[in-house]
Amino acid sequence: MRADDVPRPVVVRTDRYPDGNRMGAHEHRKAQLVYSPDGVLRVATAAGTFVVPPEWAVWVPSWMRHDVQASTPLTLRSVYVEPESATNLPGRCCVVSAPPLLRELILESAALPDLYEVGGADGRLMAVILDRITALDHRPVVVPQLRDELLLPIADALETDPADGRGLDEWGRALGASARTLSRRFVADVGVPFATWRRQVRLLAAVEHLAAGEAVGTVAFAVGYESASAFIAAFTRSLGATPGRWFRNDAAAPS
């Protein structure tokens, strides 16, 4: 039975994703908290692409079109929530913490039948999960999606090689437009300057490298930083914690 068709406020599902799997763009009435306990997860939406390691999750609101992607084999755990079941659920797609208590609750609830007794112990377990979701810590971890056709070659180049150091002057010569034109179009398209957008591209690529166990120094150079210290500083400013804190099991990064 599809999660949307289950007459319960919270439904938990577990799936296995093979290497490189893409679910394909889809949407559903129930909102979704999606995370993997053993791999890096990508969730692509019209607003941008969200990348998270196991200690973090992505919240997808009701009816938001999205594509769940995996670059390595992983287990996918999803919590589907009726939008009317709580008044303070996030209204936009965002990255949220997945602390140990919530992860254990989701693991426990995955074994329950879809039609659990709402007024019984199983229903109380699901109610606690819902309470935990409404209290999660949010992080601004997203790469805004470029739509301007003039800018798409820049997005393709940085997706292939995040260390690509070309600035707007060089890109302007390659694309037949002035640096000023490109700068204006970046802000108009994604709401942030080119440098800010590129930093997010690099940091989210770094999340995937770090989750694979690569050393911070190696990752720093791979995504275009001249030193590990510069990379750590940029990571901390943008994501709210050092790489080491971000990948801690308790996900208790400082605000």
Backbone hydrogen bonds, N-H to C=O, Kabsch-Sander energy under -0.5 kcal/mol:
donor,donor_aa,acceptor,acceptor_aa,energy
5,D,2,R,-1.3
6,V,2,R,-0.5
6,V,3,A,-1.3
8,R,6,V,-2.4
11,V,80,Y,-2.3
13,R,78,S,-2.6
15,D,76,L,-2.7
17,Y,74,L,-3.3
21,N,18,P,-1.8
23,M,68,V,-2.3
26,H,66,H,-2.2
31,A,81,V,-2.5
32,Q,60,V,-2.9
33,L,79,V,-2.6
34,V,32,Q,-0.6
34,V,58,V,-2.6
35,Y,77,R,-2.3
41,L,52,V,-2.6
42,R,69,Q,-2.3
43,V,50,F,-2.6
44,A,67,D,-2.7
45,T,48,G,-2.4
46,A,65,R,-0.6
48,G,45,T,-0.6
49,T,143,V,-1.9
50,F,43,V,-2.6
52,V,41,L,-2.4
56,W,53,P,-2.0
57,A,96,V,-3.0
58,V,34,V,-2.6
59,W,94,C,-3.1
60,V,32,Q,-3.3
60,V,58,V,-0.5
63,W,28,H,-3.1
64,M,61,P,-1.6
65,R,63,W,-0.6
66,H,26,H,-2.7
67,D,44,A,-2.0
69,Q,42,R,-3.2
70,A,21,N,-2.3
71,S,40,V,-0.6
74,L,17,Y,-2.0
76,L,15,D,-3.8
77,R,35,Y,-3.0
77,R,75,T,-0.5
78,S,13,R,-2.8
79,V,33,L,-2.7
80,Y,11,V,-3.6
80,Y,78,S,-0.6
81,V,31,A,-2.6
82,E,9,P,-2.6
85,S,82,E,-2.1
86,A,83,P,-0.7
94,C,59,W,-1.5
95,V,139,R,-1.1
96,V,57,A,-2.6
97,S,137,D,-2.0
98,A,55,E,-2.3
103,R,99,P,-2.2
104,E,100,P,-2.5
105,L,101,L,-2.2
106,I,102,L,-2.5
107,L,103,R,-2.2
108,E,104,E,-2.4
109,S,105,L,-2.4
110,A,106,I,-1.5
111,A,108,E,-1.0
112,L,109,S,-1.8
116,Y,113,P,-0.7
116,Y,114,D,-1.1
118,V,116,Y,-0.7
120,G,117,E,-1.4
123,G,117,E,-1.3
124,R,120,G,-1.9
125,L,121,A,-2.0
126,M,122,D,-2.1
127,A,123,G,-2.0
128,V,124,R,-1.9
129,I,125,L,-1.9
130,L,126,M,-2.1
131,D,127,A,-2.2
132,R,128,V,-2.5
133,I,129,I,-2.3
134,T,130,L,-1.8
135,A,131,D,-0.6
135,A,132,R,-0.9
136,L,133,I,-1.3
139,R,95,V,-2.5
141,V,139,R,-1.9
142,V,140,P,-0.8
143,V,49,T,-2.0
145,Q,47,A,-0.7
151,L,148,D,-1.2
152,L,148,D,-0.9
154,I,151,L,-1.1
155,A,151,L,-1.5
156,D,152,L,-2.6
157,A,153,P,-2.1
158,L,154,I,-2.3
159,E,155,A,-1.9
160,T,156,D,-1.8
161,D,157,A,-2.6
163,A,222,A,-0.5
164,D,161,D,-2.2
171,W,167,G,-2.4
172,G,168,L,-2.4
173,R,169,D,-1.8
174,A,170,E,-1.8
175,L,171,W,-2.4
176,G,172,G,-1.3
177,A,172,G,-2.1
182,L,178,S,-2.3
183,S,179,A,-2.5
184,R,180,R,-2.4
185,R,181,T,-2.3
186,F,182,L,-2.1
187,V,183,S,-1.8
188,A,184,R,-2.4
189,D,185,R,-2.1
190,V,186,F,-2.7
191,G,186,F,-0.6
191,G,187,V,-1.5
192,V,186,F,-0.6
197,W,193,P,-2.3
198,R,194,F,-3.0
199,R,195,A,-2.0
200,Q,196,T,-1.9
201,V,197,W,-2.1
202,R,198,R,-2.5
203,L,199,R,-2.5
204,L,200,Q,-2.4
205,A,201,V,-1.8
206,A,202,R,-2.2
207,V,203,L,-1.8
208,E,204,L,-1.3
209,H,205,A,-1.8
210,L,206,A,-3.1
211,A,207,V,-2.3
212,A,208,E,-1.1
213,G,210,L,-1.8
214,E,209,H,-1.8
219,V,215,A,-2.5
220,A,216,V,-2.7
221,F,217,G,-1.7
222,A,218,T,-1.9
223,V,219,V,-1.7
224,G,221,F,-1.2
225,Y,220,A,-2.9
231,F,227,S,-1.8
232,I,228,A,-2.8
233,A,229,S,-2.2
234,A,230,A,-2.2
235,F,231,F,-2.8
236,T,232,I,-2.5
237,R,233,A,-2.3
238,S,234,A,-2.2
239,L,235,F,-3.0
240,G,236,T,-1.6
246,W,242,T,-2.6
247,F,243,P,-1.7
248,R,245,R,-1.4
251,A,248,R,-1.2
253,A,251,A,-1.4
